[in-house]
Amino acid sequence: MNDEYDFSQAKRGAVAPSKGKTRITIMLDDAVLEAARNEADSKGIGYQTLINGLLREALVEDDRFEKLARELKGVQTQLKRLVQMQEAQGKYQVQGP
């Protein structure tokens, strides 16, 4: 061990900065924080990791509804074409609007 250390070039903060992550301060309801901590404890992970995962799933990766809507629109288009073909061949008549 040295008697003296030179900290003139030292920087404050985390020893190993996390790439792709930003430290923020956020206000959460006590009930939300407690639920996150309990859930994280039961899964054996940190509560911040749990919250980040939930936010990522909800805001970044959760395009299920948009994807489903696109698929349904495609199915609807295909069904319309099929009905039009059947009508043109006289095999099917659509009743109603």
C-alpha positions as CSV (number, residue, x, y, z in Angstrom):
1,M,0.0,0.0,0.0
2,N,1.3,3.5,-0.9
3,D,1.5,6.3,1.6
4,E,-0.1,8.7,-0.8
5,Y,-2.3,8.4,-3.9
6,D,-2.8,10.9,-6.7
7,F,-6.5,11.5,-7.3
8,S,-6.1,14.6,-9.5
9,Q,-7.3,12.6,-12.6
10,A,-10.0,10.7,-10.7
11,K,-13.6,10.9,-11.7
12,R,-16.7,10.6,-9.5
13,G,-19.3,8.0,-10.2
14,A,-19.6,4.3,-10.9
15,V,-16.4,2.4,-11.2
16,A,-17.7,0.5,-14.2
17,P,-20.3,2.6,-16.2
18,S,-23.2,0.6,-17.6
19,K,-23.4,1.0,-21.4
20,G,-27.0,1.5,-22.7
21,K,-28.3,2.5,-19.3
22,T,-28.9,5.9,-17.7
23,R,-29.2,6.6,-14.0
24,I,-32.4,8.5,-13.2
25,T,-34.4,9.5,-10.1
26,I,-38.1,8.5,-10.3
27,M,-41.0,8.8,-7.9
28,L,-43.1,5.7,-7.5
29,D,-46.1,5.0,-5.3
30,D,-45.2,3.1,-2.1
31,A,-47.5,0.3,-3.0
32,V,-45.9,-0.1,-6.5
33,L,-42.4,-0.1,-5.0
34,E,-43.4,-2.6,-2.3
35,A,-45.0,-4.9,-4.9
36,A,-41.9,-4.7,-7.1
37,R,-39.6,-5.5,-4.2
38,N,-41.7,-8.5,-3.2
39,E,-41.9,-9.8,-6.7
40,A,-38.2,-9.3,-7.2
41,D,-37.4,-11.1,-4.0
42,S,-39.6,-14.1,-4.9
43,K,-37.8,-14.3,-8.3
44,G,-34.3,-13.8,-6.8
45,I,-33.5,-10.6,-8.8
46,G,-33.1,-6.9,-7.9
47,Y,-36.2,-4.8,-7.8
48,Q,-34.7,-2.3,-10.3
49,T,-34.0,-5.1,-12.7
50,L,-37.6,-6.2,-12.4
51,I,-39.0,-2.7,-12.9
52,N,-36.7,-2.2,-16.0
53,G,-37.9,-5.5,-17.4
54,L,-41.5,-4.6,-16.9
55,L,-41.1,-1.2,-18.5
56,R,-39.1,-2.7,-21.4
57,E,-41.8,-5.3,-22.0
58,A,-44.6,-2.7,-21.8
59,L,-43.0,0.1,-23.8
60,V,-40.4,-1.4,-26.1
61,E,-41.1,-5.0,-26.8
62,D,-44.8,-5.2,-26.5
63,D,-46.1,-4.8,-30.0
64,R,-48.5,-7.7,-29.7
65,F,-51.6,-5.7,-30.3
66,E,-50.2,-3.9,-33.3
67,K,-49.0,-7.2,-34.7
68,L,-52.4,-8.8,-34.1
69,A,-54.2,-5.9,-35.7
70,R,-52.0,-6.2,-38.8
71,E,-52.6,-9.9,-39.0
72,L,-56.3,-9.5,-38.6
73,K,-56.4,-6.8,-41.3
74,G,-54.5,-9.2,-43.6
75,V,-57.0,-12.0,-42.9
76,Q,-59.9,-9.6,-43.5
77,T,-58.4,-8.7,-46.9
78,Q,-57.9,-12.3,-47.8
79,L,-61.5,-13.2,-46.8
80,K,-62.9,-10.3,-48.9
81,R,-60.9,-11.5,-51.9
82,L,-62.2,-15.0,-51.4
83,V,-65.8,-13.9,-51.2
84,Q,-65.4,-11.7,-54.3
85,M,-64.0,-14.7,-56.2
86,Q,-66.8,-17.0,-55.0
87,E,-69.4,-14.3,-56.0
88,A,-67.8,-13.9,-59.4
89,Q,-68.1,-17.7,-60.0
90,G,-71.7,-17.6,-58.8
91,K,-70.9,-20.0,-55.9
92,Y,-71.7,-17.6,-53.1
93,Q,-74.0,-14.7,-52.4
94,V,-73.4,-12.2,-49.6
95,Q,-76.4,-11.0,-47.8
96,G,-76.5,-7.9,-45.7
97,P,-74.4,-4.7,-45.7
